[in-house]
């Protein structure tokens, strides 16, 4: 299986600035694993919506997969109380 290329939406930099360093390190490790396997068993695809969502502690990573060009777009990263609304 080919590894997917990661792309980040411009607003992700702001999202990262709000996250404590210890949590951010784990989130970045999870994002690296998404590049290898964009549809892990723990991922969720909310019904009627395009992006996928995966948990990392109290944080959620929202991303979209483009299989034709083997790319993953990280759309949003945030605390679960803000993402799950």
N, C-alpha and C positions, 0 to 999 in steps of 0.2 A: 504494500500500500504506500502510495506517495505521500510525502508530507505536505500539508497545506501551508500556503504562505499567509502570514498574519498582517492585517492592516488595522489601524486604529482610527476611529472617528476623531476629528479635531477636538471635540469636547472631553475626550478621555483624560487629557492632561489635567483638567479641572477636577475630574472625578478622583484621580490619583492623589491630588493635593489634599483632599479631605480625609484620606484614609491613613491611619497610623502606620508607621514603618514596618512594625512586626507583622501586621495583617497584609500589607502591600506585598511583602516578600512572598507570602504564601499564594496570594492572588496571581502574581506574575508567574510562579511555578505552575499553577493551574492553567494559565493561559498558554504556556509552553506545551503542556500536555494536550490542550485542545488542538494545537497545530498537528499533532501526530494522530489523534483520534477525535475528530470534531463531533462525533455522536456517541459519547460514552454512555454507559447504562444509566448514569446519574443525571443525564441531561433531560430537560423538560422542554416540550414545545407547546406553549399555551395554545389552546384551540382557537382557530380563527386568526392567528397571528403568525407572521413570518419568522421572527427571531427565535433562537433557542435560548435557554437559560440554564445555568449550572450554578450550584452552590459552592461556596468556599467559606466555611464558618458562618458568620452572620452577614456575609456579603453575597451578592449575586452578580454574575457576569452574564450580560446579555450579548448575544452575537448572532450573526447571520452567516450562512454557509453558501458559497457559490461553487458548486461541484464542477461546472464546465471549465473554470479557470483555476481550480484547486486553490481557492482563497477563503479565508475566514475574516470577516469584519467584526471587530470588537466595537459594539455600539454604545454600551453603557456599563459602568461598574459602580455599584453603590450598596449601601446598607439595605437589608431586606425590608425594613419598614418603608423605605422610599421606592424601591423597585417593584414590589408586589402589588402596588395600588393600580 
